[in-house]
Amino acid sequence: MIFNVQAEVPPVREDTAGALRIGNTRVLLELVIRAFQDGATPEAIVQRYSTLTLAEVYAVIAYYLGHPDDVDSYLSQREQQAHETEKSVQARQDDLNDIRQRLLARRQS
């Protein structure tokens, strides 16, 4: 009997915004990896994100364990982008608060 060994590619795709998602789902790579880093089992991750299959989660974790530096670098970039977005939103909200205060002051005068 011949056993045909094939290399498996992790079920990860890049969406239009540049985020990595698992398989054909909307689940982000960072959600699965962070859950795993926090001690969640693959089975628990599938329960949390029901659109994932157990095989997809195991494949992603296996890829992470084989390439931790690459994945950690990606996760750091995503965290930096999230902080920049948060700062941008906060700055816009501060501008809106200033406008609101001026409008309220005009209404009271």
C-alpha positions in Angstrom: 0.0 0.0 0.0 1.3 3.4 -1.0 0.6 6.3 1.3 0.5 9.6 -0.6 1.8 12.4 1.6 0.8 15.9 0.5 1.8 19.2 1.9 -1.1 21.1 3.4 -1.5 24.8 3.0 -3.1 26.6 5.9 -6.7 27.6 5.1 -5.9 31.3 5.3 -7.0 34.0 2.8 -6.4 37.7 2.7 -9.5 39.9 2.4 -9.8 43.2 0.5 -8.7 45.1 3.6 -5.5 43.0 4.0 -6.7 41.0 7.0 -6.1 37.3 7.1 -9.3 35.2 7.5 -9.7 31.5 8.1 -11.1 29.5 5.2 -14.2 30.9 3.7 -15.3 32.4 7.0 -15.1 36.0 8.3 -13.1 34.8 11.4 -9.8 36.6 11.7 -6.5 34.7 12.1 -5.7 36.8 15.1 -8.9 35.6 16.9 -7.9 32.0 16.6 -4.3 32.5 17.5 -5.1 34.7 20.5 -7.6 32.2 21.7 -5.0 29.4 21.4 -2.4 31.5 23.2 -4.9 32.1 26.0 -5.2 28.3 26.4 -8.3 27.5 24.4 -8.3 24.1 22.8 -9.1 23.7 19.1 -12.4 22.2 20.1 -13.2 25.3 22.3 -12.2 27.6 19.4 -14.6 25.8 17.1 -17.4 26.2 19.7 -16.6 29.9 19.9 -16.5 30.4 16.2 -19.0 27.9 14.8 -18.3 28.7 11.1 -14.8 27.1 11.5 -14.1 23.4 11.1 -11.9 21.6 13.5 -9.5 20.7 10.7 -9.2 24.4 9.8 -8.4 25.3 13.4 -5.8 22.6 13.8 -4.2 23.6 10.5 -3.9 27.2 11.5 -2.5 26.2 14.9 0.0 23.9 13.3 1.1 26.6 10.9 1.5 29.0 13.9 3.6 26.5 15.8 5.8 26.0 12.7 6.1 29.7 11.9 5.7 31.6 15.2 7.9 34.5 14.2 6.0 35.2 11.0 2.6 35.0 12.7 3.7 37.1 15.6 5.0 39.7 13.3 1.6 39.8 11.5 -0.2 40.0 14.8 2.0 42.9 15.9 1.3 44.8 12.7 -2.5 44.2 13.2 -2.3 45.5 16.7 -0.4 48.6 15.5 -3.1 49.2 12.9 -5.8 48.8 15.5 -4.1 51.4 17.8 -3.8 53.8 14.9 -7.4 53.4 14.0 -8.5 53.9 17.6 -6.5 57.1 17.8 -8.1 58.3 14.6 -11.6 57.6 15.8 -10.8 59.2 19.2 -9.6 62.3 17.5 -12.8 62.6 15.4 -14.9 62.0 18.5 -13.0 64.8 20.3 -13.8 67.1 17.3 -17.5 66.2 17.6 -17.5 66.8 21.3 -16.1 70.4 20.7 -18.8 71.0 18.1 -21.5 69.7 20.4 -20.3 72.0 23.2 -20.3 75.0 20.9 -23.8 74.2 19.7 -25.1 73.7 23.3 -23.5 77.1 24.3 -25.2 78.8 21.4 -28.5 77.3 22.3 -28.2 78.5 25.9 -27.3 82.0 25.0 
